[in-house]
Structures are given as structure tokens and as C-alpha cells.
Amino acid sequence: MNRKLLLLGLAPALLAGCVSPQGELASLAGLRLGMSRDIAWAKHSADLPVYDPQRETAILQTMMAEGQRQGLAPDTVRRFFAAEMEASRRVQWAWIEAWRKDLAAPPEHPADDLGTYLRPQLDEINQRQIHAMTRGARPLSLDQLSEIGARFLPKN
């Protein structure tokens, strides 16, 4: 996802008072899953695995603690973020497979750095998702997140 598009895409979600909590959560999930291609490109370029269970466990623990600090049930937060990470992995694997089989052209730009560019954006989205849930948004299921993620799969 192009940086300008990401920033433009965040604008509606940043106006939280103008968007229902449920709409904000779905919009943020779309932004998060829309980053999956760039994340896949960064991991593929650096020969990193898509699935890093230790990193995902650390993220889940952080988000559960943050959610609990804001009055959310830790298990609810864990289920949502675990499902979102699974949906993102599915998109990432699809892109990497498409690049390997020459079914999709790789991005023309160098991969963005995970640590200094992509992960801070993900952290911001995660915080906003917690906020939407504290405002009453119901966590999206893996099926709902996969449906959102399907918009970002390679087109064959």
C-alpha cells in the first residue's frame, strides 16, 4: 500500500467521533490487512518467515494488557488480534506464493523496513482498534477479517 494512500485511508478512522465504533474497527482492520502486501514484501525481501510465533505472542500479550488497562476482557482482545494476524498471514502467504510462481509482479520499490516504518504503523492501528473496542465495537471474527483481507489478495 502506498504511503500516501495509507495516510489518506487513516483519515476517516482518525476522526473517531465521526465514525461509529464498529465502522472504525472495520475500517482499521481494512487498513491493517491492506498493509499485508507490503509486510509480505519486507519479509520476503529479508528472507524472514511470515509466521513468527514468538513475536505474535509478544504482540498479543501487549494488546491484552493494553485492552485490560482500558477495561476490555483480555481473552476478547486476544481472540480479535489473533484472528487479525491470521488473516494477515493468509494475505502475506498468497502474495509470496504469487511472486515465487511469477503470477504477480513484485513491487517496484524497495521493501519498507519492518521495524522503523511498518511496525510503528501497525502499532498505531492496534491502539486505535483497542480504542474502538472500548467505545463498544464488537471484535471481528476470523471469517469477517478474512473477507476484508480477500480484497488485498493477488489478482490471478
C-alpha positions as CSV (number, residue, x, y, z in Angstrom):
1,M,0.0,0.0,0.0
2,N,1.4,3.4,-1.0
3,R,2.3,5.6,1.9
4,K,0.0,8.4,0.8
5,L,-2.9,6.0,0.4
6,L,-2.3,4.7,3.9
7,L,-2.3,8.2,5.4
8,L,-5.4,9.1,3.4
9,G,-7.0,5.8,4.5
10,L,-6.3,6.5,8.1
11,A,-8.0,9.9,8.0
12,P,-11.6,8.6,8.4
13,A,-10.5,6.4,11.3
14,L,-8.7,9.2,13.0
15,L,-11.9,11.1,13.0
16,A,-13.3,8.7,15.6
17,G,-16.1,11.0,16.6
18,C,-17.5,10.9,13.1
19,V,-17.4,7.1,12.7
20,S,-19.3,4.5,14.7
21,P,-17.0,2.3,16.8
22,Q,-17.9,-0.7,14.7
23,G,-17.3,1.1,11.5
24,E,-14.0,2.4,12.9
25,L,-12.9,-1.1,13.8
26,A,-13.8,-2.5,10.4
27,S,-12.0,0.5,8.7
28,L,-8.9,0.0,10.8
29,A,-8.9,-3.8,10.0
30,G,-9.0,-2.9,6.3
31,L,-6.0,-0.6,6.8
32,R,-4.2,-3.3,8.7
33,L,-4.9,-6.0,6.2
34,G,-4.2,-3.6,3.4
35,M,-0.6,-3.4,4.7
36,S,-0.2,-7.2,4.4
37,R,1.3,-7.0,0.8
38,D,4.0,-4.5,2.0
39,I,4.7,-6.6,5.1
40,A,5.0,-9.7,2.8
41,W,7.4,-7.9,0.6
42,A,9.5,-6.8,3.5
43,K,9.6,-10.3,4.9
44,H,10.2,-11.9,1.5
45,S,13.0,-9.5,0.7
46,A,14.7,-10.1,4.0
47,D,14.1,-13.9,3.9
48,L,12.0,-13.7,7.1
49,P,9.2,-16.1,7.9
50,V,5.7,-14.9,7.6
51,Y,4.8,-16.6,10.9
52,D,6.8,-15.7,13.9
53,P,5.1,-17.2,16.9
54,Q,7.3,-15.5,19.5
55,R,6.6,-12.1,18.0
56,E,2.9,-12.7,17.7
57,T,2.8,-13.9,21.3
58,A,4.5,-10.8,22.5
59,I,2.1,-8.6,20.5
60,L,-0.9,-10.5,21.9
61,Q,0.4,-10.1,25.4
62,T,0.9,-6.3,24.9
63,M,-2.5,-5.9,23.4
64,M,-4.2,-7.9,26.1
65,A,-2.5,-5.8,28.8
66,E,-3.5,-2.6,27.0
67,G,-7.1,-3.8,26.5
68,Q,-7.3,-4.8,30.1
69,R,-5.9,-1.4,31.2
70,Q,-8.8,0.1,29.2
71,G,-11.4,-2.2,30.7
72,L,-11.6,-4.9,28.0
73,A,-11.6,-8.6,28.7
74,P,-8.1,-10.0,27.8
75,D,-9.5,-13.0,26.1
76,T,-11.7,-10.9,23.8
77,V,-8.7,-8.8,22.8
78,R,-6.6,-11.9,22.3
79,R,-9.2,-13.6,20.0
80,F,-9.5,-10.5,17.9
81,F,-5.8,-9.8,17.4
82,A,-5.0,-13.4,16.9
83,A,-7.7,-13.6,14.1
84,E,-6.4,-10.4,12.5
85,M,-2.9,-11.7,12.5
86,E,-4.1,-15.0,11.0
87,A,-6.0,-13.1,8.2
88,S,-2.9,-11.0,7.5
89,R,-0.7,-14.1,7.3
90,R,-3.1,-15.6,4.8
91,V,-2.7,-12.5,2.6
92,Q,1.1,-12.5,3.1
93,W,1.4,-16.1,2.1
94,A,-0.7,-15.6,-1.0
95,W,1.5,-12.7,-2.2
96,I,4.7,-14.6,-1.6
97,E,3.4,-17.6,-3.4
98,A,2.3,-15.4,-6.3
99,W,5.8,-13.8,-6.5
100,R,7.5,-17.2,-6.3
101,K,5.4,-18.5,-9.2
102,D,5.6,-15.4,-11.2
103,L,1.8,-14.9,-11.0
104,A,2.2,-11.4,-9.8
105,A,4.9,-8.8,-10.3
106,P,6.8,-7.9,-7.1
107,P,6.6,-4.2,-6.0
108,E,8.9,-1.9,-7.9
109,H,10.0,-0.2,-4.8
110,P,12.5,-1.5,-2.2
111,A,10.9,-3.2,0.7
112,D,9.9,-0.9,3.6
113,D,11.7,-1.5,6.8
114,L,9.6,-3.6,9.2
115,G,11.0,-2.1,12.4
116,T,11.2,1.6,11.5
117,Y,8.3,2.0,9.1
118,L,5.7,-0.8,9.0
119,R,5.6,-1.9,12.6
120,P,5.0,1.6,14.0
121,Q,2.1,1.9,11.7
122,L,0.7,-1.4,12.9
123,D,1.2,-0.4,16.5
124,E,-0.8,2.8,15.8
125,I,-3.6,0.8,14.2
126,N,-3.6,-1.7,17.1
127,Q,-4.1,1.2,19.6
128,R,-6.9,2.6,17.6
129,Q,-8.6,-0.8,17.4
130,I,-8.4,-1.1,21.2
131,H,-9.9,2.3,21.4
132,A,-12.8,1.4,19.1
133,M,-13.5,-1.7,21.2
134,T,-13.5,0.4,24.4
135,R,-16.2,2.5,22.6
136,G,-18.3,-0.5,22.0
137,A,-17.1,-2.1,18.8
138,R,-17.6,-5.9,18.7
139,P,-14.4,-7.7,17.8
140,L,-14.5,-9.1,14.2
141,S,-14.3,-12.8,13.7
142,L,-11.7,-14.6,11.6
143,D,-14.3,-15.1,8.9
144,Q,-15.1,-11.3,8.8
145,L,-11.4,-10.4,8.8
146,S,-10.7,-12.9,6.1
147,E,-13.5,-11.4,4.0
148,I,-11.9,-8.0,4.4
149,G,-8.4,-9.5,3.7
150,A,-9.7,-11.1,0.5
151,R,-9.8,-7.6,-1.1
152,F,-6.0,-7.5,-0.8
153,L,-5.2,-10.9,-2.3
154,P,-3.2,-11.0,-5.6
155,K,-5.5,-11.0,-8.6
156,N,-4.9,-14.0,-10.8
